Amino acid sequence: MRSPSPLHPMLRSVLALALAAAFGACGGGEGPLDPASESTAEPSAQSAAATPVPTEGLAALATSERIAFGSSGPLSSVWKMDPLGSQRAPLFTQASGAHAPAWSWDNESVAMVRPRVSNGVTHTDILVMNADGTNQHWARSQASVWDFDDPSWSPNGSRIVMTVYVAGTPALGWMEPATGKAGLFWLPGGGGVLGTRPSFNKAGTKILYIGQKGNTIEQINPDGSGRTVLISATVKLDYPSYSPDGTRIAYEKGPAGGNTDIFVRNLTKGMTARLTWSPAADGHPSWSPDGVRIAFMSTRIGQRQVYTMTAATGGDVLRLSKDAYYAEYDPAWTH
Protein backbone atom coordinates (compact mmCIF):
# COMPACT_ATOMS: atom_id res chain seq x y z
CA MET A 1 0.00 0.00 0.00
CA ARG A 2 1.37 3.38 -0.94
CA SER A 3 2.14 5.91 1.75
CA PRO A 4 -0.14 8.93 1.88
CA SER A 5 1.05 11.91 -0.11
CA PRO A 6 2.73 14.74 1.88
CA LEU A 7 -0.19 16.91 0.79
CA HIS A 8 -2.66 14.75 2.61
CA PRO A 9 -2.44 16.41 6.07
CA MET A 10 -3.16 19.79 4.48
CA LEU A 11 -5.94 18.27 2.40
CA ARG A 12 -7.41 16.65 5.49
CA SER A 13 -7.66 20.04 7.18
CA VAL A 14 -9.40 21.47 4.12
CA LEU A 15 -11.73 18.51 3.89
CA ALA A 16 -12.49 18.55 7.59
CA LEU A 17 -13.53 22.20 7.38
CA ALA A 18 -15.45 21.45 4.21
CA LEU A 19 -17.36 18.63 5.88
CA ALA A 20 -18.73 20.95 8.51
CA ALA A 21 -20.02 23.27 5.82
CA ALA A 22 -21.05 20.60 3.33
CA PHE A 23 -22.86 18.15 5.57
CA GLY A 24 -23.64 20.05 8.77
CA ALA A 25 -26.70 18.94 10.68
CA CYS A 26 -28.96 16.27 9.27
CA GLY A 27 -32.03 18.51 9.24
CA GLY A 28 -32.82 21.44 7.03
CA GLY A 29 -35.40 22.46 4.49
CA GLU A 30 -35.73 21.21 0.95
CA GLY A 31 -34.09 23.12 -1.87
CA PRO A 32 -36.23 25.00 -4.39
CA LEU A 33 -35.76 22.17 -6.90
CA ASP A 34 -37.15 19.52 -4.58
CA PRO A 35 -38.47 16.84 -6.98
CA ALA A 36 -41.45 16.21 -4.69
CA SER A 37 -42.90 19.55 -5.76
CA GLU A 38 -42.33 19.06 -9.48
CA SER A 39 -44.57 17.64 -12.16
CA THR A 40 -43.82 14.21 -13.59
CA ALA A 41 -45.42 14.51 -17.00
CA GLU A 42 -45.63 11.27 -18.94
CA PRO A 43 -44.05 11.18 -22.43
CA SER A 44 -46.15 10.92 -25.52
CA ALA A 45 -46.89 7.44 -26.80
CA GLN A 46 -44.84 8.14 -29.93
CA SER A 47 -41.69 9.19 -28.09
CA ALA A 48 -41.94 6.30 -25.61
CA ALA A 49 -42.45 3.64 -28.26
CA ALA A 50 -39.83 0.92 -28.38
CA THR A 51 -37.78 0.36 -31.52
CA PRO A 52 -37.63 -3.30 -32.61
CA VAL A 53 -34.15 -4.81 -32.50
CA PRO A 54 -32.78 -8.10 -33.88
CA THR A 55 -32.48 -10.93 -31.37
CA GLU A 56 -30.66 -13.56 -33.44
CA GLY A 57 -27.97 -15.36 -31.51
CA LEU A 58 -29.17 -14.16 -28.10
CA ALA A 59 -30.39 -16.49 -25.40
CA ALA A 60 -33.70 -15.74 -23.72
CA LEU A 61 -33.34 -12.79 -21.39
CA ALA A 62 -35.29 -12.24 -18.17
CA THR A 63 -37.99 -9.66 -18.86
CA SER A 64 -37.57 -8.27 -15.33
CA GLU A 65 -34.05 -7.07 -16.15
CA ARG A 66 -33.73 -3.41 -17.09
CA ILE A 67 -30.96 -1.12 -18.28
CA ALA A 68 -31.24 2.48 -17.11
CA PHE A 69 -29.62 5.12 -19.30
CA GLY A 70 -29.38 8.85 -19.89
CA SER A 71 -30.86 10.53 -22.95
CA SER A 72 -30.47 13.95 -24.53
CA GLY A 73 -33.85 13.66 -26.26
CA PRO A 74 -36.79 16.05 -25.78
CA LEU A 75 -37.98 14.06 -22.77
CA SER A 76 -34.60 13.84 -21.10
CA SER A 77 -33.08 12.70 -19.07
CA VAL A 78 -33.14 9.15 -17.58
CA TRP A 79 -34.98 6.17 -19.04
CA LYS A 80 -35.01 2.40 -18.73
CA MET A 81 -35.42 -0.46 -21.22
CA ASP A 82 -35.15 -4.23 -21.30
CA PRO A 83 -31.91 -5.94 -22.43
CA LEU A 84 -33.18 -6.10 -26.01
CA GLY A 85 -33.86 -2.37 -26.22
CA SER A 86 -37.64 -2.74 -25.93
CA GLN A 87 -40.14 -1.69 -23.24
CA ARG A 88 -38.64 1.79 -23.00
CA ALA A 89 -40.11 3.83 -20.15
CA PRO A 90 -39.14 7.13 -18.47
CA LEU A 91 -37.71 7.29 -14.98
CA PHE A 92 -37.17 11.02 -14.81
CA THR A 93 -38.23 13.37 -17.61
CA GLN A 94 -37.58 16.93 -16.46
CA ALA A 95 -34.98 18.36 -18.86
CA SER A 96 -32.57 18.98 -16.06
CA GLY A 97 -29.23 17.37 -16.75
CA ALA A 98 -29.93 14.27 -14.63
CA HIS A 99 -27.44 11.48 -15.35
CA ALA A 100 -25.47 8.54 -13.93
CA PRO A 101 -28.36 6.27 -12.86
CA ALA A 102 -27.49 3.50 -10.38
CA TRP A 103 -29.73 0.62 -9.29
CA SER A 104 -29.95 -0.51 -5.70
CA TRP A 105 -28.95 -4.15 -5.31
CA ASP A 106 -32.56 -5.23 -4.75
CA ASN A 107 -33.48 -3.30 -7.94
CA GLU A 108 -36.25 -1.47 -6.08
CA SER A 109 -34.62 2.00 -6.15
CA VAL A 110 -32.58 4.15 -8.51
CA ALA A 111 -30.13 6.90 -7.56
CA MET A 112 -28.94 9.49 -10.07
CA VAL A 113 -27.19 12.85 -10.26
CA ARG A 114 -29.17 16.04 -10.76
CA PRO A 115 -28.47 19.78 -10.38
CA ARG A 116 -29.92 21.24 -7.16
CA VAL A 117 -30.34 24.91 -6.28
CA SER A 118 -29.91 26.03 -2.69
CA ASN A 119 -29.60 29.67 -1.61
CA GLY A 120 -29.27 30.69 -5.23
CA VAL A 121 -26.29 28.38 -5.90
CA THR A 122 -26.42 25.24 -8.03
CA HIS A 123 -24.55 22.05 -7.15
CA THR A 124 -25.01 18.49 -8.37
CA ASP A 125 -26.72 16.26 -5.81
CA ILE A 126 -28.12 12.73 -5.52
CA LEU A 127 -31.76 12.10 -6.38
CA VAL A 128 -33.47 8.83 -5.35
CA MET A 129 -36.68 7.26 -6.62
CA ASN A 130 -38.49 3.95 -6.87
CA ALA A 131 -37.76 1.67 -9.81
CA ASP A 132 -40.96 2.85 -11.51
CA GLY A 133 -40.00 6.52 -11.20
CA THR A 134 -42.32 7.34 -8.28
CA ASN A 135 -41.36 8.80 -4.89
CA GLN A 136 -38.70 11.14 -6.26
CA HIS A 137 -36.74 12.86 -3.49
CA TRP A 138 -33.26 14.04 -2.57
CA ALA A 139 -31.16 11.39 -0.85
CA ARG A 140 -30.46 13.99 1.85
CA SER A 141 -32.90 16.73 2.74
CA GLN A 142 -30.10 19.23 3.30
CA ALA A 143 -28.24 20.48 0.24
CA SER A 144 -24.45 20.41 0.17
CA VAL A 145 -22.08 23.22 -0.76
CA TRP A 146 -20.03 20.71 -2.79
CA ASP A 147 -20.83 18.72 -5.92
CA PHE A 148 -21.80 15.04 -5.68
CA ASP A 149 -21.38 12.60 -8.59
CA ASP A 150 -21.08 8.89 -9.44
CA PRO A 151 -23.60 7.39 -6.96
CA SER A 152 -23.49 3.66 -6.23
CA TRP A 153 -25.39 1.66 -3.59
CA SER A 154 -24.01 -0.60 -0.90
CA PRO A 155 -25.42 -4.14 -1.23
CA ASN A 156 -27.54 -3.78 1.93
CA GLY A 157 -28.96 -0.47 0.69
CA SER A 158 -27.94 1.49 3.77
CA ARG A 159 -25.39 3.70 2.02
CA ILE A 160 -24.70 5.41 -1.27
CA VAL A 161 -21.03 5.94 -2.10
CA MET A 162 -20.16 8.79 -4.42
CA THR A 163 -17.56 11.25 -5.63
CA VAL A 164 -17.49 14.50 -3.64
CA TYR A 165 -15.76 17.44 -5.28
CA VAL A 166 -14.36 19.39 -2.33
CA ALA A 167 -12.96 22.72 -3.52
CA GLY A 168 -12.44 21.04 -6.90
CA THR A 169 -10.65 17.99 -5.46
CA PRO A 170 -12.43 14.65 -6.04
CA ALA A 171 -12.68 12.50 -2.93
CA LEU A 172 -14.65 9.38 -2.06
CA GLY A 173 -17.69 10.04 0.10
CA TRP A 174 -20.80 8.34 1.43
CA MET A 175 -24.31 9.16 2.58
CA GLU A 176 -27.04 7.30 4.44
CA PRO A 177 -30.43 8.12 2.91
CA ALA A 178 -32.31 6.78 5.93
CA THR A 179 -30.52 9.00 8.45
CA GLY A 180 -29.21 11.93 6.39
CA LYS A 181 -25.68 11.29 7.64
CA ALA A 182 -22.79 11.77 5.22
CA GLY A 183 -19.02 11.88 5.28
CA LEU A 184 -15.77 11.12 3.47
CA PHE A 185 -13.55 8.05 3.45
CA TRP A 186 -10.22 8.50 5.25
CA LEU A 187 -7.01 6.53 4.97
CA PRO A 188 -5.84 5.03 8.30
CA GLY A 189 -2.54 6.92 8.06
CA GLY A 190 -4.25 10.24 7.40
CA GLY A 191 -5.70 11.99 4.39
CA GLY A 192 -8.84 11.55 2.41
CA VAL A 193 -9.29 8.78 -0.14
CA LEU A 194 -8.93 10.72 -3.39
CA GLY A 195 -10.54 9.50 -6.59
CA THR A 196 -13.78 9.00 -8.49
CA ARG A 197 -16.37 6.36 -9.54
CA PRO A 198 -16.64 4.34 -6.31
CA SER A 199 -18.69 1.13 -6.33
CA PHE A 200 -19.09 -1.93 -4.10
CA ASN A 201 -18.58 -5.58 -4.90
CA LYS A 202 -21.63 -7.79 -4.39
CA ALA A 203 -20.36 -9.04 -1.03
CA GLY A 204 -20.05 -5.47 0.27
CA THR A 205 -16.47 -6.08 1.36
CA LYS A 206 -14.58 -3.92 -1.17
CA ILE A 207 -15.00 -0.55 -2.85
CA LEU A 208 -13.54 -0.12 -6.32
CA TYR A 209 -12.62 3.33 -7.66
CA ILE A 210 -10.43 5.36 -10.01
CA GLY A 211 -7.35 6.81 -8.33
CA GLN A 212 -6.61 10.52 -8.01
CA LYS A 213 -4.50 10.77 -11.18
CA GLY A 214 -7.06 8.94 -13.31
CA ASN A 215 -4.72 6.17 -14.47
CA THR A 216 -5.15 3.61 -11.67
CA ILE A 217 -7.96 1.35 -10.52
CA GLU A 218 -7.80 0.91 -6.77
CA GLN A 219 -9.82 -0.66 -3.99
CA ILE A 220 -10.34 -0.06 -0.30
CA ASN A 221 -12.28 -1.72 2.49
CA PRO A 222 -15.54 -0.05 3.52
CA ASP A 223 -13.75 1.55 6.48
CA GLY A 224 -11.12 3.17 4.22
CA SER A 225 -8.35 0.71 5.07
CA GLY A 226 -6.56 -1.73 2.78
CA ARG A 227 -5.90 0.64 -0.11
CA THR A 228 -4.56 -1.40 -3.02
CA VAL A 229 -3.74 -0.53 -6.63
CA LEU A 230 -5.19 -3.27 -8.84
CA ILE A 231 -4.57 -1.86 -12.33
CA SER A 232 -2.34 0.96 -13.57
CA ALA A 233 -1.84 2.42 -17.03
CA THR A 234 -0.12 5.24 -18.88
CA VAL A 235 -3.46 6.49 -20.22
CA LYS A 236 -6.81 7.30 -18.65
CA LEU A 237 -8.84 4.58 -16.92
CA ASP A 238 -12.51 5.02 -16.05
CA TYR A 239 -15.81 3.38 -15.03
CA PRO A 240 -14.47 0.29 -13.23
CA SER A 241 -16.94 -2.29 -11.93
CA TYR A 242 -16.71 -5.74 -10.38
CA SER A 243 -18.41 -8.64 -12.15
CA PRO A 244 -21.31 -10.14 -10.17
CA ASP A 245 -19.07 -12.92 -8.85
CA GLY A 246 -16.29 -10.46 -7.97
CA THR A 247 -13.62 -12.26 -10.02
CA ARG A 248 -13.38 -9.75 -12.90
CA ILE A 249 -13.22 -6.00 -13.39
CA ALA A 250 -14.59 -4.29 -16.49
CA TYR A 251 -13.26 -0.83 -17.26
CA GLU A 252 -12.70 1.82 -19.89
CA LYS A 253 -9.19 2.65 -21.08
CA GLY A 254 -7.81 5.19 -23.51
CA PRO A 255 -6.88 8.84 -24.01
CA ALA A 256 -9.30 11.31 -22.43
CA GLY A 257 -11.82 12.39 -25.05
CA GLY A 258 -10.32 9.98 -27.57
CA ASN A 259 -10.66 6.40 -28.79
CA THR A 260 -11.37 4.60 -25.53
CA ASP A 261 -12.01 0.85 -25.39
CA ILE A 262 -13.38 -1.66 -22.89
CA PHE A 263 -11.20 -4.21 -21.13
CA VAL A 264 -11.86 -6.96 -18.58
CA ARG A 265 -9.28 -7.98 -16.00
CA ASN A 266 -9.56 -11.50 -14.57
CA LEU A 267 -8.37 -11.12 -10.98
CA THR A 268 -8.06 -14.89 -10.47
CA LYS A 269 -5.96 -15.60 -13.57
CA GLY A 270 -4.21 -12.22 -13.72
CA MET A 271 -5.13 -11.84 -17.38
CA THR A 272 -6.63 -8.89 -19.26
CA ALA A 273 -8.87 -9.13 -22.34
CA ARG A 274 -9.68 -6.27 -24.70
CA LEU A 275 -13.33 -6.43 -25.78
CA THR A 276 -13.78 -3.51 -28.20
CA TRP A 277 -11.69 -2.57 -31.22
CA SER A 278 -13.75 0.07 -33.04
CA PRO A 279 -12.13 3.40 -34.01
CA ALA A 280 -14.85 5.17 -32.00
CA ALA A 281 -15.09 5.77 -28.27
CA ASP A 282 -16.37 2.72 -26.37
CA GLY A 283 -16.82 2.92 -22.61
CA HIS A 284 -18.90 2.90 -19.45
CA PRO A 285 -19.30 -0.90 -19.13
CA SER A 286 -22.07 -2.34 -16.93
CA TRP A 287 -22.42 -6.08 -16.17
CA SER A 288 -25.55 -8.15 -16.71
CA PRO A 289 -26.76 -9.88 -13.51
CA ASP A 290 -25.32 -13.23 -14.64
CA GLY A 291 -22.02 -11.73 -15.80
CA VAL A 292 -22.50 -13.06 -19.34
CA ARG A 293 -23.01 -9.74 -21.14
CA ILE A 294 -21.88 -6.14 -20.74
CA ALA A 295 -23.85 -3.02 -21.62
CA PHE A 296 -21.74 -0.12 -22.84
CA MET A 297 -21.78 3.26 -24.56
CA SER A 298 -20.26 3.76 -28.01
CA THR A 299 -19.97 6.57 -30.56
CA ARG A 300 -19.43 4.15 -33.46
CA ILE A 301 -22.38 5.65 -35.42
CA GLY A 302 -21.20 9.19 -34.67
CA GLN A 303 -23.49 9.67 -31.68
CA ARG A 304 -23.44 8.11 -28.20
CA GLN A 305 -25.66 5.02 -28.14
CA VAL A 306 -26.14 2.01 -25.84
CA TYR A 307 -25.04 -1.49 -26.88
CA THR A 308 -24.47 -4.89 -25.29
CA MET A 309 -21.86 -7.55 -26.05
CA THR A 310 -20.60 -10.81 -24.61
CA ALA A 311 -18.33 -10.34 -21.60
CA ALA A 312 -16.05 -13.19 -22.66
CA THR A 313 -15.07 -12.03 -26.14
CA GLY A 314 -16.78 -8.73 -26.95
CA GLY A 315 -18.72 -10.46 -29.71
CA ASP A 316 -22.45 -10.66 -30.48
CA VAL A 317 -22.80 -6.86 -30.32
CA LEU A 318 -26.39 -5.62 -30.12
CA ARG A 319 -27.35 -1.97 -30.47
CA LEU A 320 -30.18 -1.18 -28.05
CA SER A 321 -30.81 2.53 -28.66
CA LYS A 322 -31.85 3.46 -32.17
CA ASP A 323 -31.84 7.26 -32.21
CA ALA A 324 -29.10 8.62 -34.46
CA TYR A 325 -29.84 12.22 -33.48
CA TYR A 326 -30.15 12.18 -29.68
CA ALA A 327 -27.38 10.81 -27.49
CA GLU A 328 -28.07 7.90 -25.14
CA TYR A 329 -25.46 7.02 -22.55
CA ASP A 330 -24.64 6.03 -18.92
CA PRO A 331 -25.98 2.45 -19.17
CA ALA A 332 -26.66 0.75 -15.82
CA TRP A 333 -27.89 -2.86 -15.78
CA THR A 334 -30.03 -4.12 -12.91
CA HIS A 335 -28.33 -6.48 -10.46
N, C-alpha and C positions, 0 to 999 in steps of 0.2 A: 504493500500500500504506500502510495506516495505521501511524503510529508506535506503538511499544509503550506501553502505559499506564504512568504513573509508579509504579504499584503492582507492576509486573513484577519489578524487582530484588528487592524484598522477597519476592515470591511465589517467585522462583527460589531464594532461600535456603531457604525453607520446603520447596519441592519437592525441592531437592537433599538436604536432610536426610531427607526422607521416602523418597527413593529408596533410601538406604542401609538404612533399616529395612524398606521394603516389598519390595525385590527381593533385597538381600543377595547371598549366594553362590548358585550355581546348584544346589547339592546340597540335601540335607535330606530328612527322612522325609515320608511321606504323611500327610495329615490323617486324622482318624478317620472322615470321610465319604468316603474314597477309593472311587470307584465300582467299582474292581476287586474290592472285597471284598463288594459288595452283590449281592443277588439281582436277576435280571432276569425276573421272572414275566411270562409271556405273558398278554394279555387274553383274556377269554372270547370265544367265537365270536360271541355275540350282540352284545357291545359293540364288536367290531371290524368288524362287518358294514357294508358300504358302503350308503349311501342313494341310490337311483336319482335322477338329475337330468335335466332336459330338455336335449337337445343341438341343438334346432332353431336354424338360423342360424349354427352354429359349424363352422368348417373342421375337417378331421381333425387331431387333436393327437397328437404323438409320445407313445407310451405310456411311454417312458423318462423323460419329464419328471415331476417331482414338486414339490409345494408342501408345505413343512414349516410347521407351525403349532403354537401353544400351545393347550392345552385345560384347562378347569377341571373336567372330568368326573371320574368316580371312578377312572379310570386315567390321571390326569394324569401327565406334563404336556406332552410334545412328541410330535406325530404327523406323518405324511406322507400325502399322497393324490395322485392324478393330477389333471390340470387340469380334469377334469369332476367332481371330488368323489368318485370311486370309488377302489377299491383302497386303502382306508385301512389303515394299519399303524402300530404304535407304534415310536417311536425311543427313548423314555425314559419309563418308566411309574412310577417312584417318585414318590409325591405329595410333591414337594419344592420346588415353586416354581420349577422350571426354566423358562426362557423365552428369547426372542430367538434362535431358531435361525438359523444362517448357513451356507450351503453353500460348500465350497471350489470353486474355479473348474473343477476337473476333476470335480466332483460325487461324489467318492469319500469325502469326509469332511464332518462337520457339527460346528460349534462352537455352544455355547449357554451361557447364564448359569445358574449354580446356586449356592445357598448352600453354604458350606464352613466347617466348624468346625475351628479350630486353636487349641490352648491354651485351650480353653473359650470362645473368641470366634468369632462367626459373621460372615463377610464373603462377598459374592458373588464368585464366581470363574468361570473359563472351563473348561468341560468339553468334551472332544473325543471323537468316536466315528466309526466307519465309517458309511457311508450306510445300512447295514442295521441299525444300532444296536449292533453288536458292538464289542469293543475300547474300552470306555468308560474314559477316564482323564482326569486333570487335564492341561491344556495345559502347566502347569509343576508339577514335583513339590513345590516349596516354596510354601506358602501365603503370601499377602500380608497386610499389616496394613491395606490399603486395599481399597475395593470396586471391582470391575471390572464393566463393563457394555458392551452394544452391540458384540459381536465382529463382525469382518468380515475375510475373508482377502485377502491379497495375491494377484494372479493367478498367481504362481509357487509359491504355497503355503508360502513360507518364513516368512512373518510373519502374525500376527493383529493388526490394529489394534483399538483399543477405547477406551472412556471409562474413565479412572481418577479416582475421587473421592478427592482428596488433602485430608485435613482438611476435607471437605465441598465442596471446589472441584473442578469437573469440568475435567479436562485430557485431551488426546489422548495415548495411550500405545500401546506396541507390545510384543509378545512373540514369541519364536522357539521354537515347540514342540520343534524338533529339538535345540536347545542349552540351553534353559531361560533364555536371556538375555531381559531386558526393560528397558524404559526409557520416557522421555517424549519427545515432540517439542518442540524448542526453536526459537524464532524467532532468525534470525541476529543481530538487534540486542539480544537478551537477552529473557528471559521465556519461560515455557512457552506452548504453543499451547493456549488455553483453549476448551473447547467440548465437544460431544457428538456421537454418531452418526457416527463416521468410517467411510468406505468408499472403496475404490479404483475408478478407472475400469478398463475391461478391459485397456487398454494398460499399466497399472501406473505411469503417469506423474503422476497427480494423486490427491489425497485430498480428498474432499468431506466437509463436516461442518457442524453447526449452531454458530454463534458463541456466545460466552459469554453474551450477553444473551437468546438464544433467538429473536431476530427477524431473524437474518441467515443466509444460506447462503454459506459461504466454501469456498475450496480452498487447498491448499498442495501443494508438491512433496514427494516422499517424504523429503527431507532437512530438511523444515521451512521451506524458503525459499519465496519467491513467494506469500506470503499475499495473497489477492484476495477481495473481497466480490463475489459474483455476484448475489445477490438480497437485498433488504432489505424489511422490512414494518413496519407499526405494530402488528401482532398476532403471535402465536406462529407460528413455522415449525418443522417437525419432519420426521424420516424422509426426508431427501433421498437420491436415488440417481441415478446416471448411467444412461441407456439403454445397451443393449449396444453401440451404435455411438458412444457418447460425445457425441452431438449434442444430447441433451435431458436435462433433469433433472425427475424427478417428485418431488413433495413434498406435505406436509400443511400446511394454513394455516388459522388460525382462533383464537378465544379459547381459552386453556387450559381444558380440561374442558368446553368448549362445543361449538357446532356447527361442527366443523372440516370442511374439504373438501379435495379433491385437485386439484392443478394440475400442468401440465407446461409447463416453460419451454424453448423452442427456442433454443439458444445460437447457432445459425447465423443465424436470422432475427430474433432478438431479440424474439420474440413469446411471450405466455403464454396458455395455454388452460385454462379451468376445466372439469374433467371431471365433478364431482359437484354436485348441487343439492338433495339431500334435506335435510329439517329435522333429520336425525340427525347423529351424528358419523361422518364418513368419513375414513379415514386409513391410514397405514402402507402406502404403495404399494410393490409389488415387480414388476419387469419380467419378462415372459416372455423366453425366450432369443432369440426373433426380434424382440423389441420391439413386437410387434403388440398384445399384451394386457397388462393390469396387474392383479395380484391386490391386494386391499385388504381392510381391516377396516371394518365398518359396524355401527352400532347401530340401523339402520332398522326392525328388528322388535322393538326394545326390549332386545335382548341382543347382545353382540359376536358377529359371525359373519364368515366369510370369503367373499368374492365375487371375480369377475373382470369386467372390462369392456374395451372397445376403448381402446387408448392414444390413438387419434386424436380420438375424439369423446366417450368416456365412455358410449357406447351398448352395446347387446347385453349387458346386465348378467346375470350368471349367479351364483346363490347356490350355493356349494359345500358349506358345512356346514349341516346340517339340524336341529340340536338347539336348540330354543327355550329350553331350561332352562339348559344349560351354555354358558359363554362359550367361543368359539374365536377366536383372535387371532394376532398376530405372523406373518402370512404371509411366506414366503420361497421364491421360485421358484428352481428349479435354473438354472444358467447354460447 
